[in-house]
């Protein structure tokens, strides 16, 4: 008996475990049901994707969506819109909200807020503090939890965990891979006076490369002592790459599109405080070192560190201006432009944005285009040339550091569990986002 599918994408170029090649892809009940020549297949809906590439759904494993507490600059709904418009099918959101995500109840509250308000699927980090060590194991078992986040430098509220003994307590208390903001807090405090009033170009002088190197070296020692896995977020220095390469048994590595694209001093001259983030955008030698980390395979994932603030907030005089910039909507076009310019292959992009997050965090049924997996697909036109503009940005902040940047490669469609949620720059239907399932906290039936 012939199979009738819900949806068939015909004539596209599929990028998956088989390599890159022309194939049709069929969806049934939200999952991938067949890949190959489906010219005779019956389907409720058929979409011609000739000339387009079908990639496994892009996962942005580091975003700050500001809800609860700072909804004036972003909330889960607007952040989900930005993700879907940018070709992102799933996001992992950070715990530094108000209140912070430091209890099982706070994490469950975020899941409830996000369900069917976000256009993409989602997961949330629990935040470690010096006071909640005894409940961290409960938090990481919550449905929709992707792991525990430790801020060893630069945090809000009570989320700073900077002393060795406290980091060790946290690592020993948890089972899953911990994600870390790695900047040495003591060095940041010592050098605070180097952040000169009104001179954002001193941001990377104050928060220098040594602050990151010191902290990452300490962190690796503590992780080995605890016997635990760690994920080092937004690595920003060339020097950390060989250190982390020697620790691949326990450490995985994230870099951001902005650290791969922007460089000091030009970014501060052109963008001012819009280029301010933690850890900072550094000089060309560090950007080159991060690209070397991608080429050598040391870097495991790309995360945008989407951290929106309003223009009014960012226009405050440095260093009163807040660190962070939006990025979830621009991750795909910015990185596809790097693919088209020869800095990485399309397969490596897929590895960094789909297979990498699956490998590190153990997402269930996500991360590849294969039969039985969720039909999460990022459809891209590698030949499309567009200009990124502020007016395209769906985030409440309404701006992007890439405003005016001409790129080649553009997200045409975002498919989440078999449903087209974005097509040709337009959101489709109602939001149906659901919490991501993880192998390490699958529900018991």
C-alpha positions as CSV (number, residue, x, y, z in Angstrom):
1,X,0.0,0.0,0.0
2,X,1.4,3.4,-1.0
3,X,2.2,5.9,1.7
4,X,0.5,9.3,1.8
5,X,2.7,11.9,3.4
6,X,1.6,15.2,5.1
7,X,4.3,17.2,3.3
8,X,6.9,16.6,0.6
9,X,9.8,18.9,-0.3
10,X,10.7,18.2,-3.9
11,X,13.8,19.0,-5.9
12,X,16.0,20.4,-3.2
13,X,19.6,19.7,-2.2
14,X,19.7,17.8,1.1
15,X,22.7,18.2,3.5
16,X,22.9,15.2,5.9
17,X,24.8,12.1,7.0
18,X,24.9,11.0,3.4
19,X,26.7,14.1,2.3
20,X,25.1,16.7,0.0
21,X,22.9,15.8,-2.9
22,X,19.6,16.2,-4.7
23,X,16.8,14.4,-2.9
24,X,13.1,14.8,-1.9
25,X,12.1,14.8,1.7
26,X,8.8,13.6,3.1
27,X,7.2,14.5,6.4
28,X,4.5,12.4,8.3
29,X,3.2,13.3,11.8
30,X,5.9,15.9,12.4
31,X,8.8,13.5,11.6
32,X,10.9,12.8,8.6
33,X,9.4,9.8,6.9
34,X,11.4,9.3,3.8
35,X,14.4,10.8,1.9
36,X,15.1,10.0,-1.8
37,X,13.2,10.0,-5.1
38,X,9.7,10.7,-4.0
39,X,8.4,11.8,-7.4
40,X,5.5,9.3,-7.3
41,X,4.6,9.9,-3.6
42,X,1.2,11.2,-2.7
43,X,1.2,14.1,-0.2
44,X,-1.3,16.6,1.3
45,X,1.1,19.3,0.4
46,X,4.1,19.5,-1.9
47,X,6.6,22.3,-1.9
48,X,9.0,22.8,-4.8
49,X,12.4,23.7,-3.3
50,X,14.5,23.4,-6.6
51,X,17.6,25.5,-6.2
52,X,17.4,25.5,-2.4
53,X,19.4,23.6,0.3
54,X,17.6,21.7,3.1
55,X,19.7,21.8,6.2
56,X,19.0,20.1,9.6
57,X,17.2,22.7,11.7
58,X,19.6,25.3,13.0
59,X,19.9,25.3,16.9
60,X,21.0,28.4,18.6
61,X,22.3,27.1,21.9
62,X,22.8,30.4,23.6
63,X,20.2,33.1,23.7
64,X,18.9,35.6,26.3
65,X,15.2,36.3,25.9
66,X,14.8,38.5,28.9
67,X,11.5,37.1,30.2
68,X,10.6,37.4,33.0
69,X,11.8,40.7,34.2
70,X,13.0,42.7,31.2
71,X,10.3,42.3,28.6
72,X,10.7,45.8,27.4
73,X,13.7,44.7,25.4
74,X,12.7,41.1,24.5
75,X,10.2,38.4,25.6
76,X,9.8,34.7,24.6
77,X,7.3,35.5,21.9
78,X,9.4,38.2,20.1
79,X,12.6,36.2,20.6
80,X,10.8,33.2,19.0
81,X,9.7,35.3,16.1
82,X,13.3,36.5,15.5
83,X,14.6,33.0,15.6
84,X,12.1,31.7,13.1
85,X,12.6,34.6,10.8
86,X,16.3,33.8,10.9
87,X,16.0,30.2,10.0
88,X,16.5,28.9,13.6
89,X,14.3,26.0,14.6
90,X,15.3,25.7,18.3
91,X,17.0,27.8,21.0
92,X,18.5,27.3,24.5
93,X,17.7,30.2,26.7
94,X,19.9,31.5,29.6
95,X,19.0,31.8,33.3
96,X,19.9,35.4,34.1
97,X,16.3,36.7,34.0
98,X,14.5,38.5,36.9
99,X,13.9,36.4,38.9
100,X,16.7,34.1,37.8
101,X,16.1,30.5,36.8
102,X,17.5,29.0,40.0
103,X,14.7,26.6,41.1
104,X,12.7,23.8,39.4
105,X,9.6,26.0,39.7
106,X,11.3,28.9,37.9
107,X,12.3,26.6,35.1
108,X,8.8,25.1,34.8
109,X,7.4,28.6,34.7
110,X,9.5,29.5,31.7
111,X,8.5,26.3,29.9
112,X,4.8,27.2,30.5
113,X,5.4,30.7,29.3
114,X,7.1,29.6,26.1
115,X,4.8,26.7,25.1
116,X,2.8,27.8,22.0
117,X,4.0,31.4,22.3
118,X,7.3,30.7,20.6
119,X,7.5,29.9,16.9
120,X,10.6,27.7,17.5
121,X,11.2,24.8,20.0
122,X,13.1,25.7,23.1
123,X,15.0,24.6,26.2
124,X,16.2,26.5,29.3
125,X,19.3,26.5,31.4
126,X,19.1,26.4,35.1
127,X,21.4,28.9,36.9
128,X,23.9,27.8,39.5
129,X,24.4,29.9,42.6
130,X,26.4,29.4,45.8
131,X,23.1,28.7,47.6
132,X,21.2,26.3,45.3
133,X,23.7,23.5,44.9
134,X,21.5,21.0,46.7
135,X,18.7,21.4,44.2
136,X,20.7,21.6,40.9
137,X,20.2,17.9,40.3
138,X,16.4,18.5,40.5
139,X,16.6,21.5,38.1
140,X,18.5,19.6,35.5
141,X,15.9,16.8,35.5
142,X,13.1,19.3,34.7
143,X,11.4,18.9,31.3
144,X,12.8,21.4,28.9
145,X,16.1,21.8,30.8
146,X,19.2,21.7,28.7
147,X,21.7,21.9,31.6
148,X,23.2,24.1,34.3
149,X,24.9,27.4,33.5
150,X,27.7,28.7,35.7
151,X,28.8,32.4,35.5
152,X,32.4,32.5,36.7
153,X,32.5,36.2,35.7
154,X,30.1,39.0,34.8
155,X,26.7,38.0,36.1
156,X,23.6,39.5,37.4
157,X,21.8,39.0,40.7
158,X,23.2,36.1,42.7
159,X,24.4,34.0,39.7
160,X,28.1,34.7,40.2
161,X,30.0,31.5,41.2
162,X,33.7,32.6,41.0
163,X,35.5,30.8,43.8
164,X,37.2,27.5,43.1
165,X,35.5,25.7,46.0
166,X,32.0,26.9,44.9
167,X,32.6,25.9,41.3
168,X,33.7,22.5,42.5
169,X,30.6,22.1,44.6
170,X,28.4,22.9,41.6
171,X,30.2,20.5,39.3
172,X,30.1,17.7,41.8
173,X,26.3,18.2,42.3
174,X,25.3,17.9,38.7
175,X,25.1,15.0,36.2
176,X,24.8,16.7,32.9
177,X,27.3,18.9,31.0
178,X,27.7,22.4,32.6
179,X,27.9,25.5,30.4
180,X,30.3,28.2,31.6
181,X,30.9,31.9,31.1
182,X,34.7,31.8,31.6
183,X,36.2,35.2,32.6
184,X,38.3,35.5,35.8
185,X,36.2,37.7,38.1
186,X,39.2,38.7,40.4
187,X,41.1,39.9,37.3
188,X,38.1,41.8,36.0
189,X,37.8,43.6,39.4
190,X,41.5,44.4,39.6
191,X,41.4,45.9,36.1
192,X,38.1,47.8,36.3
193,X,39.8,51.2,36.3
194,X,41.1,50.5,32.7
195,X,37.5,50.8,31.4
196,X,37.8,54.5,30.6
197,X,34.7,56.7,30.7
198,X,33.3,57.3,27.2
199,X,35.9,55.0,25.6
200,X,34.2,51.7,24.6
201,X,37.5,50.8,22.8
202,X,39.0,50.1,26.2
203,X,36.4,47.3,26.9
204,X,38.8,44.6,25.5
205,X,41.7,46.2,27.4
206,X,39.8,46.0,30.7
207,X,38.4,42.5,30.0
208,X,41.6,41.3,28.4
209,X,42.5,37.9,26.9
210,X,44.3,36.9,30.1
211,X,41.1,37.1,32.1
212,X,39.6,34.5,29.8
213,X,42.7,32.3,29.6
214,X,43.1,32.3,33.4
215,X,39.5,31.3,34.0
216,X,39.4,28.6,31.4
217,X,42.7,27.1,32.7
218,X,41.2,27.1,36.3
219,X,37.9,25.7,35.0
220,X,39.6,22.7,33.3
221,X,41.5,21.8,36.4
222,X,38.2,21.9,38.5
223,X,36.3,19.9,35.9
224,X,39.0,17.2,36.0
225,X,38.9,17.2,39.8
226,X,35.1,16.8,39.8
227,X,35.2,14.3,36.9
228,X,32.6,16.3,35.0
229,X,31.9,17.5,31.4
230,X,31.9,21.2,30.6
231,X,30.9,23.4,27.7
232,X,32.9,26.7,27.4
233,X,30.7,29.4,26.0
234,X,31.6,32.3,23.6
235,X,35.4,31.5,23.5
236,X,37.0,34.8,22.4
237,X,40.7,34.3,22.4
238,X,43.2,32.6,20.1
239,X,45.1,31.4,23.2
240,X,42.2,29.3,24.6
241,X,41.9,27.2,21.5
242,X,45.1,25.0,22.1
243,X,44.3,24.8,25.8
244,X,40.8,23.5,25.0
245,X,42.2,21.2,22.3
246,X,44.2,19.4,25.0
247,X,41.0,18.9,27.0
248,X,38.5,17.5,24.4
249,X,37.8,14.5,26.7
250,X,35.9,16.8,29.0
251,X,35.4,20.1,27.3
252,X,33.4,21.3,24.3
253,X,33.7,24.8,22.8
254,X,31.3,27.4,21.5
255,X,32.1,30.5,19.5
256,X,29.8,33.3,18.3
257,X,29.3,34.8,14.8
258,X,30.2,38.2,16.2
259,X,33.7,37.0,17.4
260,X,34.2,35.4,14.0
261,X,33.0,38.5,12.0
262,X,33.8,41.7,13.9
263,X,37.3,42.7,15.2
264,X,38.8,45.5,17.3
265,X,39.6,48.3,16.8
266,X,37.4,48.8,13.8
267,X,34.2,47.4,15.4
268,X,34.3,50.0,18.2
269,X,35.1,52.8,15.7
270,X,32.1,51.9,13.5
271,X,29.6,50.7,16.1
272,X,30.6,52.3,19.4
273,X,28.8,50.7,22.4
274,X,26.7,48.5,20.0
275,X,29.8,46.4,19.7
276,X,30.1,46.0,23.5
277,X,29.7,42.4,24.7
278,X,31.2,40.0,27.2
279,X,33.7,38.6,26.6
280,X,34.7,41.4,24.3
281,X,35.2,41.6,20.6
282,X,39.0,41.4,20.4
283,X,41.8,42.1,17.8
284,X,42.3,40.4,14.4
285,X,44.8,37.9,15.8
286,X,42.1,36.5,18.1
287,X,39.5,36.3,15.4
288,X,42.0,34.5,13.2
289,X,42.7,32.1,16.1
290,X,39.0,31.3,16.4
291,X,38.7,30.5,12.7
292,X,41.7,28.2,13.1
293,X,39.8,26.5,15.9
294,X,36.9,25.9,13.5
295,X,39.2,24.6,10.8
296,X,40.9,22.2,13.2
297,X,37.7,20.9,14.6
298,X,38.3,22.2,18.2
299,X,35.2,24.4,18.0
300,X,32.0,22.3,18.5
301,X,29.1,24.7,18.2
302,X,28.0,28.2,17.2
303,X,25.8,30.1,19.5
304,X,24.7,33.7,18.9
305,X,24.7,34.9,22.6
306,X,21.6,36.9,21.5
307,X,21.5,39.5,24.3
308,X,19.2,42.4,23.2
309,X,19.2,45.8,24.9
310,X,17.3,48.9,23.7
311,X,19.1,51.6,21.7
312,X,18.5,54.0,24.6
313,X,20.2,51.6,27.0
314,X,23.1,51.0,24.6
315,X,23.6,54.8,24.0
316,X,24.5,55.3,27.7
317,X,28.1,56.5,28.2
318,X,30.5,53.6,28.5
319,X,31.0,51.7,30.8
320,X,27.4,52.4,32.1
321,X,26.2,51.0,28.7
322,X,25.1,47.3,29.0
323,X,27.1,44.6,27.3
324,X,25.3,42.4,24.7
325,X,23.8,42.5,21.2
326,X,21.0,40.7,19.3
327,X,22.1,37.8,17.2
328,X,19.6,34.9,16.9
329,X,18.0,36.3,13.7
330,X,21.3,37.0,11.9
331,X,23.3,33.8,12.8
332,X,22.3,32.0,9.7
333,X,22.8,34.7,7.0
334,X,26.0,36.0,8.6
335,X,27.5,32.5,8.7
336,X,26.2,31.5,5.2
337,X,28.0,34.5,3.9
338,X,31.2,33.1,5.5
339,X,30.5,29.8,3.8
340,X,30.1,31.6,0.4
341,X,33.4,33.5,1.1
342,X,35.2,30.2,1.6
343,X,35.9,30.4,5.4
344,X,34.0,27.1,6.2
345,X,32.0,24.5,4.2
346,X,28.3,24.1,4.4
347,X,28.8,20.7,6.0
348,X,30.9,22.3,8.7
349,X,28.1,24.9,9.3
350,X,25.6,22.1,9.7
351,X,28.0,20.4,12.1
352,X,28.3,23.6,14.2
353,X,24.6,24.4,14.3
354,X,22.8,21.0,14.3
355,X,25.0,17.9,14.8
356,X,27.2,19.7,17.3
357,X,24.4,20.8,19.7
358,X,22.9,17.2,19.4
359,X,26.2,15.6,20.2
360,X,26.9,17.9,23.2
361,X,23.5,18.2,24.8
362,X,21.9,14.9,23.7
363,X,18.8,16.3,22.1
364,X,16.3,13.6,21.3
365,X,15.3,13.2,17.6
366,X,16.9,16.5,16.6
367,X,20.1,17.5,14.9
368,X,20.0,15.7,11.6
369,X,17.9,15.0,8.5
370,X,17.2,11.3,8.9
371,X,14.1,9.1,9.0
372,X,12.5,9.1,12.5
373,X,13.9,12.5,13.5
374,X,11.8,15.6,14.0
375,X,11.2,17.3,10.7
376,X,13.2,20.4,11.8
377,X,14.5,21.9,8.6
378,X,16.3,25.2,7.7
379,X,15.7,25.9,4.1
380,X,18.3,28.3,2.6
381,X,19.1,29.9,-0.7
382,X,22.9,29.9,-1.0
383,X,22.8,32.2,-4.1
384,X,20.5,34.9,-2.6
385,X,22.1,38.3,-2.0
386,X,20.5,40.5,0.6
387,X,21.4,43.4,2.9
388,X,20.8,42.9,6.6
389,X,18.8,45.9,7.9
390,X,17.5,47.0,11.3
391,X,13.9,47.1,9.9
392,X,14.1,43.3,9.3
393,X,14.9,42.6,13.0
394,X,11.9,41.2,14.9
395,X,13.6,41.5,18.3
396,X,12.0,44.2,20.5
397,X,15.4,46.0,20.5
398,X,15.0,46.8,16.8
399,X,18.7,46.9,15.8
400,X,21.5,44.7,14.7
401,X,25.3,45.3,14.6
402,X,25.2,44.0,11.0
403,X,22.9,46.8,9.8
404,X,23.9,47.5,6.2
405,X,26.0,44.3,5.7
406,X,25.6,42.7,2.3
407,X,25.4,38.9,2.6
408,X,25.2,36.0,0.2
409,X,23.1,33.1,1.5
410,X,19.6,33.6,3.1
411,X,17.1,31.6,5.2
412,X,14.0,31.0,3.0
413,X,12.1,28.7,5.3
414,X,12.0,27.5,8.9
415,X,10.3,24.1,9.4
416,X,9.6,23.0,13.0
417,X,8.4,19.4,13.5
418,X,7.0,19.3,10.0
419,X,5.3,22.7,10.0
420,X,6.4,25.7,8.0
421,X,6.6,28.4,10.6
422,X,8.5,30.9,8.3
423,X,8.5,31.1,4.5
424,X,9.9,33.9,2.4
425,X,10.4,36.3,5.3
426,X,6.8,35.8,6.6
427,X,5.8,34.0,9.7
428,X,3.1,31.3,9.1
429,X,0.1,30.6,11.3
430,X,0.2,30.4,15.1
431,X,3.2,29.7,17.3
432,X,3.4,26.0,18.3
433,X,6.8,25.8,20.0
434,X,7.4,22.9,22.4
435,X,10.1,22.0,24.9
436,X,13.0,20.0,23.5
437,X,13.4,16.4,24.7
438,X,16.8,15.4,25.9
439,X,18.2,11.8,26.2
440,X,19.3,12.6,29.8
441,X,15.9,13.6,31.1
442,X,13.4,11.7,28.9
443,X,9.9,11.5,30.5
444,X,9.1,8.2,32.2
445,X,5.8,6.6,31.2
